[in-house]
Amino acid sequence: MGQLFVEGWAPEYGSPYEADDALADEGKVDESVEADGPWVPIPGVDDGVAEVAIVDGVRRIDARLTIDEPAGPIPGICGSYGVGAVIWNRPEARSAFTEIQIERLAVFGNGAGAPIPADGPVIYRSESVPDSDPGALIRHFHGAMRKAEARLSERLGQSGLFVVADGPINDLSATEKVGYIKSHRAPYLSEQRAPVIGRVRAGERTPLFVIGKGGQYERYSWYQRLADLPGGHSWTGVVRCEVSSALRLAQAIAIANRTTALLPLLASQAHIDPRAPQNLVPIAALERELRRRLGDSGFVYRALRTAVAAGSREARDG
């Protein structure tokens, strides 16, 4: 029987390790792309990159909506999301927020639509999905945020910055951007290769492997450890990173080496962040700033109700 551990990761965020075999079925995994023989931990290499852009987004459901139709009510949601970046200037030892944008979106089911009155300080744009399942509404809303993150990551990467984006990469162009995945939901490696993850120390990584070989979402990936924590299990402090397979293999290896060396410098600590060490310090700071700019949830809800009520009165009076 294996040893039992209590995770330091705050329970309201789920678990940093949540195996889900279904999510691993994204095409074949090629474990021989960098090391065809025995796997051993590979140390990271700091190549002195001057500026790093860390991209993230936050989202919030502001209210549930209903369109009252003769055939029955149609569900909807209103939500706000924000995306932005922290630029880490390493020679000057400073960081700054940039490219922050806040969007508010109303999503309706059954292909229906209803404009949200634009009077007042809170303005939503309306979209619809063919499904009436509440989960489909939330997925569409979440997808809108992810697309905004992908556009920002690509734009910053095209400008010459080295980009680390929180979450899987959504744009598979040959740009130097890394998808940073904090929790583990799919067992990608074989039983023969997976044990090397437990031997990787802070500042080291596994060899590269390819996820989705031959599929539409093929990318290079690797595991690395952010910190060596006392009392931790073999996956404590481990994250997975990925880059587009449109990059040359030599580029992907250089990016993996750079990322493996840099990310431990940004790892959070348990007394500061409940998702330590995986929730990097710049990501936590960016999340706080984005939530601040989303505005107070109570104020947003009251402004939304006031605008909708005013629109209803105008429709009746008209």
Secondary structure, 3 states (H helix, E strand, C coil): CCCCCCCCCCHHHCCCECCCHHHHCCCEEECCCCCCCCCCCEECCCCCCCEEEEEEEEEEEEEEEEEEECCEEEEEEEEEEEEEEEEEECCCCEEEEEEEEEEEEEEECCCCCCCCCCCCCCCCEEEECCCCCHHHHHHHHHHHHHHHHHHHHHHHHHCCCEEEEEECCCCCCCCCEEEEECCECCCCCCCCCCHHHHHCCECEECCCEEEEECCCCCEEEEEEECCCCCCCCCCCCEEEEEEECCCCHHHHHHHHHHHHHHHHHHCCCCCCCCCCCCCCHHHHHHHHHHHHHHCCHHHHHHHHHHHHHHHHHHHHHC
